[in-house]
Amino acid sequence: GESVGLHLPTLSVQEGDNSIINCAYSNSASDYFIWYKQESGKGPQFIIDIRSNMDKRQGQRVTVLLNKTVKHLSLQIAATQPGDSAVYFCAETPGTASKLTFGTGTRLQVTL
Amino acid sequence: DTEVTQTPKHLVMGMTNKKSLKCEQHMGHRAMYWYKQKAKKPPELMFVYSYEKLSINESVPSRFSPECPNSSLLNLHLHALQPEDSALYLCASSHPTGSQYFGPGTRLLVL
């Protein structure tokens, strides 16, 4: 769960396309998996979460998929908009007032 | 209401100053957190309070002193900080079992 380096992976998508952001996690004991969106100069904004007993959860324009077999989490954003441009972090936690372990983050750039 | 508020938004302080960061939530959450975030990196946990008691201290230097006066408020007292402590300080809250919601952060610059 430690971040490495200063260079964020970047995903560029055209406005209106679907975006898929991927994340690998390490702790099999994690119970909650969360996606956050962070815009420049702001705090992380909760997008959607999923518990370990689920493999898919949908929100408004977003879907989170959880594959516990390969410890993989993904965030799908439908019809990506310019306002979706931000850094996206996945995070995992045992869920009991405990530490969030963050992924390194992915920068999403939406082109017109 | 999923809002966590933090004051001040920006803070500049010298290495001999004493200042405090404040955080407030009215979601009925009984767990509150302080994180530190450096540029282009994920947030790093500093402290966790659960039911107003300190439950996790991630080996944070004593120049950072947290305080939880009640279930809605969380403070971080700062004293004799170093320039490398300059960062975005984030407060978060959650139910004892559940996802954490973050405030907008306080951007701290130590001169």
Boltz contact constraints between the chains, C-beta under 6 A:
constraints:
  - contact:
      token1: [A, 3]
      token2: [B, 41]
      max_distance: 6.0
  - contact:
      token1: [A, 3]
      token2: [B, 42]
      max_distance: 6.0
  - contact:
      token1: [A, 6]
      token2: [B, 40]
      max_distance: 6.0
  - contact:
      token1: [A, 8]
      token2: [B, 40]
      max_distance: 6.0
  - contact:
      token1: [A, 32]
      token2: [B, 99]
      max_distance: 6.0
  - contact:
      token1: [A, 34]
      token2: [B, 99]
      max_distance: 6.0
  - contact:
      token1: [A, 42]
      token2: [B, 104]
      max_distance: 6.0
  - contact:
      token1: [A, 43]
      token2: [B, 90]
      max_distance: 6.0
  - contact:
      token1: [A, 43]
      token2: [B, 102]
      max_distance: 6.0
  - contact:
      token1: [A, 43]
      token2: [B, 103]
      max_distance: 6.0
  - contact:
      token1: [A, 43]
      token2: [B, 104]
      max_distance: 6.0
  - contact:
      token1: [A, 43]
      token2: [B, 105]
      max_distance: 6.0
  - contact:
      token1: [A, 44]
      token2: [B, 102]
      max_distance: 6.0
  - contact:
      token1: [A, 46]
      token2: [B, 101]
      max_distance: 6.0
  - contact:
      token1: [A, 49]
      token2: [B, 99]
      max_distance: 6.0
  - contact:
      token1: [A, 89]
      token2: [B, 42]
      max_distance: 6.0
  - contact:
      token1: [A, 95]
      token2: [B, 97]
      max_distance: 6.0
  - contact:
      token1: [A, 96]
      token2: [B, 97]
      max_distance: 6.0
  - contact:
      token1: [A, 97]
      token2: [B, 31]
      max_distance: 6.0
  - contact:
      token1: [A, 97]
      token2: [B, 48]
      max_distance: 6.0
  - contact:
      token1: [A, 97]
      token2: [B, 50]
      max_distance: 6.0
  - contact:
      token1: [A, 97]
      token2: [B, 96]
      max_distance: 6.0
  - contact:
      token1: [A, 99]
      token2: [B, 45]
      max_distance: 6.0
  - contact:
      token1: [A, 100]
      token2: [B, 100]
      max_distance: 6.0
  - contact:
      token1: [A, 102]
      token2: [B, 42]
      max_distance: 6.0
  - contact:
      token1: [A, 105]
      token2: [B, 42]
      max_distance: 6.0
